[in-house]
Amino acid sequence: MERLPGFRDFYPEPLPNSEAWSADARQYIFGKWREVARRYAFREYDGPPLEPLELFTLKSGEEIVGQLYNFVDKGERAVALRPEMTPTLARMISSSERNYKKPIKWFAVPQLFRYERQQKGRLREHFQFNCDIFGESDVSAEAELIALLIDTLRSFGLTSDDFVIRLSSRNAWQEFFQQRCQDESKAYQFYQIIDKMEREDPAQSKIKLDALGISADEVTTFIKSGTPTAELDLILKNLTARGLSDFVRVDYHVIRGLAYYTGVVFEAFDKKGEFRAIAGGGRYDNLVKLISGGKVNLPALGFGMGDVVLLELLKARGLMPKFDSHIHAFCLIEDEELRPASLELIHDLRDEGYAIEYSFTPAKSDKQFKRAMELNSAYTIKLERSADLELTVKLKNLRTREEKILAPGDLHENLG
């Protein structure tokens, strides 16, 4: 039986084939995400993978239903697997924000699901690094979040030669639109056109803009100018003070098509242009108010970074480490009378945090040693009895072939 299209199996290394996904690589990425988020004093949260369908339609409209795994459950409730984490977070914040001092800085590593056409860098499920700040309206929060994004990518060995944060502003685009069109109902349509301009034939974009009565030439001139607004200028100065100016530039091509963005928006791109956006986010000050039915009104901003594109980028840049099994020692049991004492030693070492392996059943010495080598064990250990019947441990370093005879109590001091 095969897995469903667009979903993944994760295997321990070494992988069975070139198409397999690595569980070790996944844990490596998760570890970096969590490490950097905690350095920035973000706290981890999580929520259910199954939510009321209304939570997502409330945020994104009924059109999102076609992209969801949704059904009616046994309680006759319309539910869906989460396609994104922000609505869940907004629900949690709106119900519990009084219990937390502001600003609230949270992160999560959820698995998300979307029923859509598979393509390079996009599957029907993926894991995502979500970082959000609630209760802060000053643009210093944007700078903090962008710095976190930059440092997360840097933690994988990526440099300013590999990626750039393209910084933009919905406020700037809103002002541009309002100066040229008085019909506010067409604003979302305008934003969608701008969002697709880099991927669409310029002639098609011009036709759509003409229909709104907006000059394509003026749009192009505005984008090319790259003149930062006051809020963008403050963010750039903040990031410059951190030594991160090489990683960011103003680019008004970025507008983020989602309707709920209200201010600064940004996306991370690889500079070679080989992949989809690595991450994206911005300010969405109205979402908590929307989700809470107007009961709670908190400014908010955040970003998401998926594991699929990131892993492709790291592989392309040769930045994925080699994943080996981490076995400190393999315990050779050649004398079955010493198996109980060996099991006691193994358990004591595991209690101390060492990864120890052994043969479950009696096996020849060469077979046990071969297994130790297969597992890339650093050492072998073997209990023996001395001439006066005292238990000793023979410790062998499999890298240097050096051997030592030790008392069992001294073993942990000699395991590197």
Secondary structure by P-SEA (a helix, b strand, c coil): ccccccbbbbbcccccccccccaaaaaaaaaaaaaaaaaabbbbbbbbccccaaaaaacccccccccccccccccccccccccccaaaaaaaaaaccccccccbbbbbbbbbbbbccccccccccbbbbbbbccccccaaaaaaaaaaaaaaaaaaccccccbbbbbbbaaaaaaaaaaccccccaaaaaaaaaaacccccaaaaaaaaaaacccaaaaaaaaaaccccaaaaaaaaaaaaacccccbbbbccccccccccccbbbbbbcccccccccccccccccaaaaaacccbbbbbccccccaaaaaaaaaaacccccccccccbbbbcccccaaaaaaaaaaaaaaaccbbbbbcccccaaaaaaaaaaacccbbbbbbbcccbbbbbbbbcccccbbbbbcccccccccc
